Amino acid sequence: METYHVKGMTCQHCVRAVTEAIKGLPNVEDVQVDLESGVVKIKGNPDKVAVKKAIEEEGYTLA
């Protein structure tokens, strides 16, 4: 499981946006987003550059 720290998430809409953006990537089996800590856990073997791009396209940044 890969772990990322995401800045800028403030509500459940943010959680849904990040979750859906990452779930749409190849080789992603599951996504867990913890709003309070900003931690995103991804099960699978996604391309790290694609994950970063998907998060940034939703308006958030990696810490």
C-alpha positions, 0 to 999 in steps of 0.5 A: 500500500502506497501512502501520500500526504495531501494538503488542501482537503477541508471537507467530504467533497474533497475526499470524494474528489481525490478518491474518484480521481485516483480510483480512475487510474490504472492499477489502483485496487482501492483508495482510502482518504483520511481527511483529518490527517490528509493521508491517502492510502492506495492499494495497488501499483499505480504510477506515482507521477499519475497519482501526483497529477490526478491529485494536483488536477483536483486542486490539491498538493502533495506534502 
